Amino acid sequence: MHGLGNDFILIDCISQAFSLQSSAFSDLSKKLCHRRFGIGADQLLLLCTSAIADFRMRIFNADGSEVEMCGNGVRCLAKYIWDRGISQKSILDIETLAGIIRPEKKGDMVRVDMGEPVFEPEKIPIKVESSKLGVVLDYPLKIGDREFNITCVSMGNPHTVIAVDNLDDFPVTYYGPMIERHAAFPKKTNVEFIEVLNSSEIRMRVWERGAGETPACGTGASASAVASHIKRLTEKNVTIHLAGGDLYIEWSDNNHVYMTGPAVEVFTGEINQRGGISEGDEAFSKETFYKTY
């Protein structure tokens, strides 16, 4: 599946039994997400049962790291659930490492309550010498030969937002990985480079932690909208223009951020054990597993 080109392999762990441990899913993600030797994807999504919500979503990046939240991914997960009649609820409670996320049907698209933005440096997390009123706002960060003014927000996962003058020519793939892995970010960071067009429109390119540059990022779009508003560059409701299409972000009066966008199923299929996991991998409980991409 994909959300604006941010693509996923979705494994339904409810309709079939798995006994894989996290380390095995990490290895599996690296293999299946490889665009030459696997299926190819930015992330692996797992649809699981939950003791505290309707469902649970686990997310593994292409590099094997497990992450807290993915906005495009949760839209795809919700569409998978609705399309197959797994739940009749129009608003779902999805357990993630970032808390309970609530996607809802919005015509042909999916609207997601992304929760409240977090600004405290220790909760993002980012290590800084000082911040303005508890917010990392236009903080100077030296990267290579340049100094960037960064604004940091957590939307359940860490984001670093940087305004640039010319987004098309900006070397995202050069500076993105250096910022992602900078010592200031104990858990690394997603990096959004934005160009503000007017008070209600932003262009964005994203370097995703553990995945590289992707066509879209839902949590990144949410963080960019919030950062742009606290920098007094935009209103609270904005359209984010990404390489894969548009996301619509509302920062509501209840302090929750709402993201609306599409989710698309591309194909379904199965991979046999030999193709998906090597013979040395442990605890794989079935000869084959079904997945949606």
C-alpha positions in Angstrom: 0.0 0.0 0.0 1.1 3.6 -0.2 0.1 7.0 1.1 1.2 9.6 -1.5 4.0 7.4 -2.6 5.3 6.6 0.9 5.0 2.8 0.5 4.5 -0.1 2.8 4.3 -3.8 3.0 1.4 -4.7 5.4 1.4 -8.1 7.1 -1.9 -9.1 8.6 -0.9 -10.8 11.9 -4.5 -11.3 13.0 -5.7 -13.7 10.2 -2.5 -15.8 10.5 -0.4 -16.8 13.5 3.2 -15.6 13.9 5.8 -16.3 16.5 8.5 -14.0 15.2 10.4 -11.9 17.8 11.2 -8.2 17.3 14.7 -9.0 16.1 13.3 -11.4 13.5 10.8 -8.8 12.2 13.7 -6.3 12.0 15.6 -8.7 9.8 12.5 -9.5 7.8 11.9 -5.8 7.2 15.4 -5.2 5.9 14.9 -8.1 3.5 11.4 -7.4 2.2 11.8 -3.6 2.0 15.0 -3.9 -0.2 14.1 -2.5 -3.6 16.4 -4.9 -5.5 16.4 -8.1 -3.6 12.9 -7.9 -1.9 9.5 -6.4 -2.6 10.7 -2.8 -2.0 9.1 -0.4 0.5 9.9 2.4 3.0 8.4 0.5 5.9 6.9 -2.8 7.1 3.5 -2.5 8.9 2.1 -5.2 11.2 -1.6 -5.4 11.9 -1.9 -7.0 15.4 -4.4 -7.5 18.1 -4.4 -5.1 21.1 -5.4 -5.4 24.7 -6.2 -1.7 25.0 -7.5 -0.6 21.6 -9.3 -2.0 18.5 -6.0 -2.9 16.9 -2.2 -2.5 17.3 0.2 -1.3 14.6 3.9 -2.0 14.7 6.2 -0.2 12.3 9.7 -1.3 11.1 11.8 0.9 8.9 13.6 -0.4 5.8 16.8 -0.4 7.9 15.1 -2.7 10.5 14.6 -0.2 13.2 11.2 -0.2 15.0 9.6 3.3 15.2 6.8 4.9 17.2 4.4 6.2 14.6 3.7 6.7 10.9 0.9 9.0 9.7 0.8 7.6 6.1 1.0 4.1 7.5 -1.9 4.4 9.9 -4.1 5.6 7.0 -3.2 2.5 5.0 -3.7 0.2 8.0 -7.2 1.7 8.5 -8.1 1.3 4.8 -7.0 -2.3 4.9 -9.2 -2.9 8.0 -12.3 -1.2 6.5 -11.9 -2.7 3.0 -11.8 -6.2 4.4 -14.7 -5.7 6.9 -12.4 -6.5 9.9 -14.2 -3.6 11.7 -17.4 -1.7 11.0 -16.4 1.3 13.2 -16.0 4.5 11.3 -13.4 5.7 13.8 -10.7 3.2 14.9 -8.5 3.2 18.0 -5.1 2.0 16.9 -2.4 1.3 19.5 1.1 2.5 18.6 4.3 3.2 20.5 3.2 6.8 20.3 -0.1 6.1 22.0 -3.6 5.6 20.7 -4.1 7.0 17.2 -7.6 7.5 15.8 -8.2 7.3 12.0 -11.7 8.0 10.6 -13.3 7.8 7.2 -13.5 11.1 5.4 -15.1 10.5 2.0 -12.5 8.7 -0.1 -9.7 9.7 2.2 -8.7 9.1 5.8 -8.6 11.7 8.5 -6.3 10.9 11.5 -6.2 12.5 14.9 -2.5 12.7 15.3 -2.7 13.9 18.9 -1.1 16.9 20.5 2.3 18.2 19.4 5.1 18.0 22.0 7.7 20.8 22.3 9.7 20.0 25.4 13.3 19.1 24.3 13.7 16.2 26.7 10.5 14.6 25.3 11.3 15.0 21.6 14.1 14.2 22.5 16.9 16.7 21.6 19.9 17.7 23.6 20.2 21.5 23.5 22.0 24.0 25.7 19.0 26.3 26.0 15.6 26.8 24.5 13.1 29.6 24.3 10.3 29.0 26.8 10.7 25.2 26.6 10.5 25.2 22.8 13.3 24.5 20.4 12.5 27.3 18.0 15.0 28.5 15.3 17.8 26.9 17.3 21.2 27.2 15.5 22.7 23.8 14.6 26.0 23.5 12.8 26.0 20.8 10.1 29.1 20.4 8.0 29.7 23.7 6.2 26.4 25.3 7.2 24.4 26.4 10.2 20.7 25.7 10.2 18.0 27.3 12.3 16.0 24.2 13.4 12.5 24.0 15.0 11.8 20.7 16.7 8.5 19.0 17.4 7.4 15.5 18.4 4.3 14.0 16.8 4.8 10.8 18.6 8.2 10.6 16.9 11.0 13.3 16.6 11.0 15.9 13.8 13.3 18.7 12.9 11.8 21.4 10.6 14.1 23.7 8.6 12.8 26.5 6.3 14.8 26.9 3.0 14.4 29.4 0.2 14.6 27.1 -2.8 13.3 23.6 -2.0 13.8 22.2 -5.5 17.6 22.8 -5.5 18.2 22.0 -1.9 20.5 19.0 -1.3 18.2 17.0 0.9 20.1 13.7 0.5 23.3 15.4 1.5 22.2 17.2 4.7 19.3 15.0 5.6 21.4 12.0 6.9 23.9 14.2 8.7 21.1 15.9 10.6 19.2 12.6 11.2 22.3 11.1 13.0 23.6 14.3 14.7 24.6 13.8 18.3 21.9 16.3 19.4 19.3 13.6 18.7 19.5 10.6 21.0 16.9 8.7 19.0 17.9 10.2 15.7 15.3 12.5 14.0 13.2 12.9 10.9 14.1 16.0 9.0 11.6 18.2 7.1 12.8 20.9 4.7 10.0 23.3 3.9 9.3 26.3 1.6 6.4 28.4 2.8 4.4 29.6 -0.2 1.8 31.6 1.7 -0.1 31.5 5.0 -2.0 28.4 4.0 0.4 26.4 1.8 3.8 24.8 2.3 6.0 22.7 0.1 7.9 20.0 1.9 10.6 17.4 1.3 11.4 14.9 4.0 14.4 12.8 5.0 12.9 10.0 7.1 14.8 8.4 10.0 15.8 4.9 8.9 14.2 5.2 5.4 15.9 8.1 3.6 14.1 10.6 1.4 10.5 9.6 0.8 7.7 11.1 -1.3 5.6 11.9 1.8 5.5 11.7 5.6 2.3 12.2 7.6 3.8 13.0 11.0 6.4 15.2 9.2 3.7 17.2 7.5 1.9 17.6 10.8 5.2 18.7 12.5 5.9 21.1 9.6 2.4 22.7 9.9 2.9 23.2 13.7 6.4 24.5 13.3 5.4 27.0 10.6 2.6 28.3 12.8 4.7 28.8 15.9 7.2 30.6 13.7 4.3 32.8 12.6 4.7 31.9 8.9 1.3 30.3 8.4 -2.2 29.9 9.9 -3.2 26.8 11.8 -4.8 25.0 8.8 -2.5 24.4 5.9 -2.1 22.3 2.8 1.3 20.5 2.6 2.5 19.9 -1.0 4.7 16.9 -1.2 6.4 15.0 -4.0 3.6 12.3 -3.8 0.7 14.7 -3.5 -1.1 16.9 -0.9 -1.9 16.4 2.8 -4.3 18.6 4.7 -3.3 19.5 8.2 -5.6 21.2 10.9 -4.2 22.3 14.2 -7.5 22.4 16.1 -8.5 24.6 19.1 -8.4 21.4 21.3 -4.6 21.3 20.5 -4.9 18.1 18.5 -3.5 18.0 15.0 -5.6 16.3 12.3 -4.2 15.0 9.0 -6.3 14.1 6.0 -5.0 12.2 3.0 -5.4 9.2 0.7 -4.5 5.6 1.2 -4.1 3.2 -1.8 -3.8 -0.5 -2.1 -1.5 -1.6 -5.0 -1.4 -5.4 -4.9 -1.7 -8.4 -2.6 0.3 -11.6 -2.7 2.3 -14.1 -0.8 6.0 -14.9 -0.3 7.2 -18.4 0.5 9.5 -19.1 3.4 12.6 -19.4 1.3 11.9 -16.2 -0.5 11.1 -14.1 2.6 13.3 -15.6 5.3 16.6 -17.5 5.1 16.8 -21.0 6.4 18.8 -19.8 9.4 16.0 -17.5 10.7 14.3 -18.8 13.8 10.6 -18.9 15.0 8.9 -18.6 11.7 5.6 -20.4 12.2 4.2 -20.8 8.6 5.4 -21.9 5.2 3.9 -18.7 3.7 2.5 -15.5 4.9 0.1 -13.0 3.2 1.0 -9.4 2.8 -0.4 -6.3 1.2 1.9 -3.9 -0.6 
